[in-house]
Amino acid sequence: MSPDSLAAARASAPSAPGEDHAPHRADSVAPSADTQLPLLARPRVLDTVIVLAYLLAAFGLYRDLWLHLGDGYLVDSGEDQTLFEWFFAMQAHAVAAGQPSLFSTLQNYPAGINLMANTSMPGLAVPLAPLTLLAGPTATLALVLSGGLAGTAIGWYWVFSRYLTRSRWAAAIGGGCVGFAPPMVSHAHAHPNFTSAFLLPLIVACLIRLARGGPGTRGALRNGVLLGALVAWQVLIGEEPLLILATGIAVWGLAWAAVRPRTLLAAARPLLTGLGVAVGVSVLLVGYPLWFQFTGPGSYHSLAHALDGNDLAAFGTLPRQSIGGQLLDPGQPVGNPTEQNAFFGWPLLTLLLVAAIWLWREVPARLAAITTVGLAALSVGSPVYLRGADTGIPGPWWVLDRLPLFDSLIESRLTLASLPAIGVLLALASDRALTRQPRQLVPPVRPSWLGWLGSLGWPGRPRWLGWLTSRRLWFAALALAVAPILPVRFATEPRAATPVFFSSGDWRDYVRPGRSLLTVPPPDAGGADALHWQVVAGFGFPLVEGYFVGPAGANRTGIYGADRPPTSLLLASAAVSGTVPPIGPTERARALDDLRHWRADAVVLPNPADQPAPHAALVALLGPGERRDDVLVWDLRGRAR
């Protein structure tokens, strides 16, 4: 018995919210019958095969990183690999010391940083602390990135196979298209907080159970408790993906209200009951961390960023990190490789349109199509851009732009919420192709017409057209649409060597306990190597400034990096421009004041031969430095107290 015939013989799968009925479970096969099925037709075996395929795909994408854990650095990750390694290493260091905290002064000394207001991922960093301490933060990052991609695909496969489709193969297609879609792969360069979205499908599964009513109040309470626990854990992994998912669910709900208002009203009571329980549970579990995030030291009101919606042309463009992108346009200029949040390609967009028309009568497919279009419209921001030009057309994003939390959200990322809806469309279309009797698209010519067709030179139906069935046509079209956006593996390059001054421990001769160290140029979002040096040095000293998100100005708007005083701005300017700003007694006095504020014991200039302007600026501010190993050091223990 083939998988296709098995799927056709099974009872209908439960519908997603918005269906008018709730069929039997997709895996409701009697155990006695299961043992007589072919190996790959057995549900548990098939589950295992699909999970292993996802794992192999995800870990294969990061093969180069796994092979070079000691010195490998993901190309196109910018400073984000360094940042997340620092978060993992710092929290493991705190766990080992028995002092886990929501705040750290190891960066931005002495003000420190609010870890909850940053993407520190304590929900994974703390449980994985033993791995970090044993194998290093790069191993933890590699595991979270590759495991996150696979886990996201596995989670959506589980939801689709249990609540949407009759065929597990169809569910596998939907899950794979969510977990390995171009926006996910783009963030997979070095955004583990986005790739680790394996809890989101479980949250959706809880909502589906609540919407279907469950076994009375007890079921609502049980599912509400589970939902609250999952939401709390997701808060500690990544709040922004949770907000994006909530936005997608809201759009789905509006579509549901328009398409099937009666079924929505019927599901409202158990949904609201379960949601109330979930809110109570999640507040109990993460209420204090959230309070600390928004009101504690280092908190900020909103994150300042430029309007960054998806250009309309980006939807039909192939991503650089894909087979099609590498073959057709390998030199594609990309402003930020980790933010290619559309880039689905015209073949897939065309296939989605065909699937939406084909399945329009099915409520889940209709809701998925409406949700996909709605979220795509929100993601273009306001105003709408086409090929880099402002069209002057206001997008619907302006409705959300000034709302709390949304004012800190990069609007182009809302396409991530459309991925499950796209997965629903592809899974349903594949399920229909697999579970229904395939039709021949070109029927044989009727005998009464043979004479007329023969006079036109048509000998009858060509033999190859008999092969063309609806099922084969769908999967051929699916393969042609997906093949160009299949991701290629992430390349790595050797990480720059850590200065011997830090790796040898010679820094101990200059920095006293409770004092800090300033590297020049000061670390920020554009250059965060000092964070890695601090990890190599075992967090023996705190750093001045750094790469993080913190408050700036009187209104405490969030910015990337520290709110820089004059000396930091001067040194950063010298590093970027290659010229030395005017330096006189006022600048020297300010430098000593800033160094006293930072409680700095030493200023370190790595690679002085490659940084003549910062070197000259430091000499003008502090006098000549001292050569130590491969750096220049300015010993401040007698000057900046």
N, C-alpha and C positions, 0 to 999 in steps of 0.2 A: 504493500500500500504506500503510495508516494505521499510526501508532505502535502502536496496540493489536494489530493483526494481525501487525505485525512482532514485537512482544514475544511473542505467542503462538506464533509460528513458530520462535523461537530455542530453543536448548537451555537446560536448567534452569541457574539461577545457582548458584555454589558456596554451600554452606551455612555458616552461622556455627558456631562451636564447639558441639558437642553434637548435631549431625546424625549420622545413621547412614550417610550417603553424601556424596560430594562431586561434584556435577554439574559440567558444563562452565562456562566463563566466560560471564558475561552479555554480553560484547561480542565474542563469537567469531563475527563475520560476515565472510565472505570479502570481500577488497577489491574484487574484480570485481563482486560483488553490491551492495556498498555504493554504488558510483557510480551504480547504476540506481535507488536509492531516492529517494523525495521528499526535499526538502531537510531538513525537520524530522525525518525518520526516520533521517537519517545520524547515527551515534553521536557523531562529533566535533562536528558542528554542534549537536546537541542538548546536548552538554556545554557548549558555548560559550554557548548561549541561557540555560541554567539558571544558569550562573555569573554571567552579566551580570544576570540577574533578581535574584539574591542581592545583588550589588553595588549595584544601583539601590535595592533595598529598604533596605539598611543605610545607604547614604549619604543616602538620602531622609529617614530618621529623624533624621539630624543636620544637616538642611539649614540650620536657623537658626544652628547653631554655625559651620558652614562660611561662612555669609554674614557672620558677625560675629566673625571671628578676633581682631580687635583689642580688642574690649571685651565679647564675649559670655560669659555665665556660665550654665551649665546649671542650670535651676531644679530643685530637689530634690536637687542633688548635695552639699549641705552644704559642708563644707570640703575634700571629697575632690578636686574639680577643682584647687583650689589646691595640694593636696599632691602629686598626680601631676605637675602642671606643674613643681613644684619639683624632683621627682626627675629628670624629663627634662632640665630646664635645668641642674641642678647637674652631672649626669653629662656633658652636652655641654660644659659649662664645663671640667670636669676633662680630658676628651679633648682639647679645644683647647689646654689648658695642658700636655698630655703627661703628666698625672698621674692617670690613672684609678685608683680605689681602691675597696676594700670598706668604707671608713670615711670619715666626714666630720665636721669640727668646725664646719661652717657653721651647723648647728643645735645647740642644747644646749651652747653653748660654756661652759667648755673641755672638758667630758667627751666631747662628740661623740655620734654615733649610729652604730650598726652597720647598714650598708646592707643586708647579706644578711639581717639579722633584721627587715627592713622590706620593704614591697612596692615596692622600688625598680626592679624589672624591668630589670636590666642587659642581659638577653638581647635586649631591643628598644631600650632607651634608648641603648646604645652604638652599635649599627648605625645608628640614626636620628639620631645626633648632628649630622651635616651638615644635615639638615632642621631640627632645632631651632635651630641657629646661624643658619641662613638665614631661616627663616620664624617662629621663635618656638615656645615650648613648647605653646601652645594648638593650633597646627597639628599638632604631633606627637600631642598627645592626641586630637584629632579623627580623625586617620588611624588611630591604634591602636584607638580605640573602634569606628569604623565598619568598618575593615578587619578587626578581630577578630570582630565579629558575622558578617560575610560569610564570612570565612575558616573559621569554625567550621561554618557551614552547608555550605560547599563541601567541607570535609573529610569530614563525615559523609555527604554525598551521594556522594562518591567511594567510601567504604567500602561503603555500601548498594548502589550500582550495580554494584560489582565482586564483592562477596562475598555478597549477600543476595537481590537481586531480579533478575527478568528485564527488567522495564520500568524505563527510566530516569526516566519520569514518576513512578512509584511511589517510586523512590529520592529524587527531588527533593522529594516531599511529606515523606518521613521526615527528610531533611536540613534542610529548612526548619523543621519542627516542633522540631528540636533547637536550631538556631541562633537562632530567634526565639521560643522558648518564654517564657512569663511570667517564670520565675526569671532567665533570661538578660537579658531586657529590663529587669528591675528593677535588676540589677547594672550594666546599660549606662548608668545615669544617670551614673556616674563611677567604675566599678571596672574599669579596663582589664585588670587582672590576671585577672579572671574572663571577660571577653568575649573575650580573646585565647586561646581554647582550640583553635586550629586544629591544634596538634600532637597533641592527645589522640586524635582519630580515627586518625591515622597510627600512634600507639603501639598502638592496638587492632588495626590492620591487621597490624602486625608480630606480635602475639600470635596472631592467626588463622593466619598463615602458619606460625608455629612449631607451633601445635596440629595443623595438617594434615600436619606431618611434613617437607614440603619435600624437595628432592633430597639426602637423607642428611645427613651431618655438615656438609658444606660449606654447605648451605642454612641449617642451624641457626646456624653461625658467622656467616654473612653477615647473616642477619636479627637475630642477637643484637647484632652490632656496630651495625647501624642502630638497633635499639631502644635501646641504651645511649646513642648520640649524641642521639636524640630526647628521651630522659628527661633527659639533662644540659642540653639547651637549655631544656626545659620548667622545670627547676629554676630557671634564670636568668630565666624569665618569671613563673612563679607556682607556688610549691610547694603551696599549699593546693588548687588545682584538681587537681593531680597526686595528692594524698592522697585527695581525694574520688573521683577516678576509680578509684584502687586499691581503695578500699572497695567501689565498685560492682562491680568485677571479682571481688572476693572473694565478694560475695553471689551473683553470676552463677555462680561456680565451685561454691559450695555447692549451688545449685539444679541445676547440671549433674551433680554427684555424686549427687544424689537421683534425678534423672530418667534419666540414662544413665551409670551408673558405669563400665561397660566402655569406652565411648568416651573417658571422661576418663582412665582408666588407660592407654589406648593412646596418648593425646596427652601423657602426663606426661613421658616421656623426652625427646622433642624440646623440649618446653616448658622443662623444667628445664635442659637443655643451653644453650638460647638465653638463658634468664634469667641463668644463671651468667656467660655472656659479657657480657651487657648490664650486669650489676652491675659487672664489672671495668672496662668501658669508661667507665661513668658515674662511677665512683669516680676513675678516672684524670683525667677532664675536670673534675669539679666537687668532688672530694674536699676540696681545700684551702678553697674558698669555704664548703662546708658545715661544715668544722672551725672556720673563723673565725666562722661564724654562731652556733655553739653554745658556743664556748669563748673567742672573742675579746672585746676590749673592747666594752661595750655589749650583750653577750649577756644572755639571760634564760632561765629554766627553763621557764616556762609562761605563757601569756597569761591574765590574769584577766578573766573576763567572766561576766555573769549567765547562768543557764540560759535558753536562747533557742530552744526547739523550736517547731515549727509547731503552731499551734492547729488542732485537727481541723476547725473550721469554715472555716479559711482555704483548705482544698483545694477547696471548692466555690464560693468567692467569686471574683468577677471582679476582676482587677488594675486599679488606678487608671490605669496607663499603657496602656489598651486602649480599643478602640471601645466595647465593652460597658460598661466601667467609667466612661467619660466620659458615655455616654448615660443609664445607669441610676442612677449614684451619683457624679456629678462632684465632690462635696464629701467623698468618703470619707476619714475620718480615718485617717492612716497614721503609725505611730510612726517608722518608718524606711523611706522609699520605696526605698532601695537594698537592702532585705532582705525583699522580698515573695517568699519562696522557695517558696511553694506556689501558691495563687491560679490553679488551672487552670480552674475553673468547672465546674459540674455538667454542662453539655452534653458537654464533652470527657471527663470522668470516665465518664459513661454510655456514650459511644462506645467508650472503651477497654475497658470491661467487655464490651460486645457483641463487640468484636474478639477479646478473649481467649477468650470462649466459642466463637466461630465458628472460630478457628484453633487450638483447644487441642490438636488431634492433631499439629500441626506443632511439632517440638521447639524451634526458635528462638523461636516465639511463646510457647510454654509457659514457657521460661526467662525471656523478657522480662517476662511477666506476673508471675511469682514475684519477679523482681528488683525490679520497680516497687513491688510491695506491701511487700517487705522493706525497701527503702530509705525508703519513705514512713513505715513504722513506726519506723525508727531516727530519722527526722528530727523526730518529734514530741517527742523528748526524754523526760525522766523527772523528775517525774510528767507525765501527759498532761493537757493543758488543752482545754476545750471552751468556746468563746465567752468566753474570759478567766477561766473558773472552773476551779480545780484539782479534777479528778475523783478524785484520790487513787489512781489506777491507775498503777503503775510501768510505764514504757515500756522497751523493750529497750535503749535508749541507755545504761542504767546498766552494761551489759556492757563498753562501750567508753570510758565517761566518764573513767576514771582511767588509761587507757593512755597511754604517751608519745605526743606529738603530738596525739592525740585530745582531751587535756585542754585544748588551745588552740583546738580547732575549734568553731565555732558550729554546733550540730547541725542547725539548720533548713536549712543549706546542702547537706545530703546529698541533697536532692531534685534537685540539679544532676546527681548521678550517675544518677538515674533517667531523665533526658531521653533518652540514647541508647536505653534499653530501650523508652521510649514511642515513639521514632522507629522502632524495629524493628517494633513492633506495627502502627503506622499504615502503614509501608512495605509490610509483608507483606500486610496487608488490601487495600491499594490495588493491589498487584501481582496478587493473586488476582482482584480485580474487573476488572483490565485484561487479564489474559492468559488468562482462561477465558471460554468462551462464555457470554454473559449469559443468564440465565433470566428468563422472564416470571413475575412473582410471582402474577398472577391469570390462570390459564389460561382459555381459552374454555369456555363452558358446553357440556357434552355434549348432543347432540340429544335423548337419552332423558330428559333432565331439563328440557328447555325447557318442556314443557307444564306441569309442576308449578310451575316458577319463574314462568311466565307467570301462573298463577293467583294468585301472591303479588304480582303487579305488577312482577316483575323482567323487563325486556325482553331479557335477555342481557347479556353483559359490556359496560359502557360503553366507548366508544372510547378515552377518556383512560386507562383502566386498561391498555390494550395498550402504552402508552408506559412503564409502570412495570416496569423490569427490575432485576435484582439489582445490576448495575453502576451504574445511575442512582440507585438507592436509596442505595447506599454513598456515592457522591460527594455526593449531596444532604445526607445525614446528616453527612458530613465537613465540608461547607461550613457547615452550621448550628452544628456544634460548634466550629469554628475561628474563624468570623467574630467572635464576641463578644470573643475574646482577641487579635485582631490588634492589634499595637501602633500607637499614634499617635505622631507625631513629637515629639521632645524640644524643649520650649520653652526659650528662653534669656531672660535679663534683662541689662541693662547692668551691668557690673562696677563696683563703687565706684571712684572715681578714686583714683589713687595720690597721696599727699601730695607737694606740690611739693618739700618738703624732701628727699625721696628721688629723685624723678625729675630734679631739677635738679642733683644732685650736691653740694648744700650740706652733706650729712652729712660730707663729707670734712674740713670745718673742725673737726669734733669728735672723730672716731674715728681713732686712730693705728694703724699696722700692728701686727698681733698683739693688738689689743684688740677688745672687743665692744661691742654696742649693745643696750640693753633698751628694748623698746616696751611701753607700758602701755595696757591690761592685757597681761600676758605672753602670747605666743601659745600656743595649745593646740588640742585637738581641737574646741573650741567656737568658736574665733575665730583663724583662721590667716592673716589678711590680711598680716601682717608678712612671711610667706614670699614673697608676691607682690611686696611692696615691695623685698625683698632681690634678687629676680630682676631687677626693673626697674633696680636700682642696680648690676647687673653683679656681684653677689656680692663687693662691695668690703669687706664687713664681716661678721663672724659674728654670729648672733643668740643672745641669752640664751633658753633654753628653746625650745619649738616644738611642732610636731605630728608625732609619730613614736611608735614603740613602743620602750620601753627598760626597764631593770631598776629596781625600787624595793624598798627595805628590805633587811634582812640576807639574806633568802632569795631575793633577786633575781627576784621575780615580775614578769612583764611587765605594764606599764600603758601607757595612751595618754598621752603627754606626759612631762614631766620629773617626777622625784621632788622636789617643791617644798620649798624652805626657807621659813622664817617670812615673809620679806619678800614673796616671790611669793604666798603664800597670802593675806597681808593685802591686797595690791593687787588680786588676783583677787576677793576677797570684796567689796571696795569697788565693783568694776565690776559684779558680779552683783546685789548687794543694794541698791546706791544709797546706802548709809550708810557713814560713816567709823568704823572700829573705834577704840577707845581707843589713843592713841599717846603714849608718854612716852619718857624717856631710854633705857629698855631697848629699845624698838622702833627708836629712831634708831641705837643702837649696833649692833643686829643688821642693820639695813639697810646700814650701812657695811661690816660684815663680809661680808654676802652680795655686795655690789657688788664688793668686793675679790676674793672667790672667783670671781666671774664675769669679773673683769678688765674691767669696764665703764668705758668712757670717757664715755658719755652715756646719759641716760634721756630717751625721747621720748614725749610724750603727744599723739597726733593728735586733732583735733577737740575741743579742751578745753572748748568751750562745751557739747558734748553729753555730757561726762563730768565733772560737777561733783564727784562723790564721789572718783574716783581723783585728780582735780586737788587736792582738799583734802588727801587722804592724802599726796600727794607733797610738798605745801607743808609739812605737818607733819613729814615725815621729812627733807626736804632743803632746805627753804626755798623761796623763790619761784624759778620758772623763767624762762627767757629766751625771748621770742617770736622765732621764726625762720620765715619764710614762713607756712605754715598749721599749725604745730605749736608746742608748748612744749618747750624743751630744758633739761635740767639738765646742765651741763658738769661732769664729775667728774674731769677730768684732774689737778686739784690736790688732790683729796680721797680718791678710792678707788684707791690705787696697789697 
